[in-house]
């Protein structure tokens, strides 16, 4: 609602409603609306399907104007919704709509006079919720996700009540939001809201500057017109296709035939596993060629080595033996890696004169004794981290190099975590802990 004067202790703040989570279910949203004493405004976040190339931009201008007019007329609550979508109306991306309204009200000095509730069919996972909130949403109602849960329960695919399913869904979203915020060192949702703690990939700098002020877009990309074209293509598949009753799966989370391209497809994984199982270099070459011929997926796929000139003669460079001495494996712990993989890396790196890193989970004392064939399974680099798992005098005495981890690189601000299901008898013995109990390294 209207935050009024936050510096006035004596002011009337009874119009402010506080809820436990930014996740709002369908029933909870309806109850929330009934609690609003101040006027509210519901803004339609769709645009006409056949209104020309400026339709999306015109709609963004419209919702900004409607939001400003509503706040100036006394509305303490704004509801942005795409529920009006149908065969003739295309829903705009709710992240774009939310940020457009939030940034506009902020520029006009009106943002603290209203809350922004978002009802979105797109919101599914914690990342989408986080981006919506980071773009200014006060609460989010993922109405289609809840409707999908109800549909699955009705068809017998979920053996629980809708209340239980929504409760579990909400807990998953809340935990995901807490994890995302903790990585930024943020502990309350109000500090995260509207912060735009993101970086745009593939969006034009001009559009980002207009609708996501303060966000970085290093490589630029498509603008409002390009987004509208993609939206209209998706809308046509859903509403105007002959097979509209059977929507394409899309393959966003799991690789599907005819869906979005995944770097690790089924064929690539099959070739890689086959090459490892059979030690076949020819199969490995097939896998390598398949990966090399993939279309660009990541930004790094757009990069290539630019030759400086003719190759340097081999006789003028270091030998491969001396170069290999500078190779180091990443410090992945026993637990993150299987005992077999952990040992194999140590043996392989010692064979070529390089160094392996034990990671922060300690090391099996049996590795400190050379194998009968002469192989050395002990890591040359012993790591000590905040949890000090497996750190003993014997462990430290076996190192050629000591690595002290002062901060978590993989999960900054959060700390590493080994799930209890991975804490086997061996892991518990080496880390001097209890089998089945989750182990967390402080950040």
Protein Blocks (a to p, Z undefined) as FASTA:
>chain_A
ZZkjaklmkbccklpccdfbfbdcfklmmmmmmmpmbdcddddfbddfkgojklmmmmmm
mmmmmmmmmmmnopabdcddfklgcfklccddfklmmmmmmmmmmmnopmmmpccddddf
klmbfmlmmmmmmnopabdcdfklmmmmmmmmmnopagcdfklmmmmmmmmmmmmmmmmm
mmnopabfklmgonlpacdehiafklmmmmmghiacfkgpadfklmmmmmmmmmmmmmmg
mklmpcceklmmpccehiacdfbafklmmmmmmmmmnopaklmmmmmmmmmmpccfbfml
mpccddfbdcddfklmccfklmmmmgccddddehjacfklmmmmmmmmmmnopacdebjn
bpafklmpccfkopafbdfbdcddfkogoiafklmmmpfbdcddfbdfklghkbpaddfk
lmcfklmmmnopaehiacdddZZ
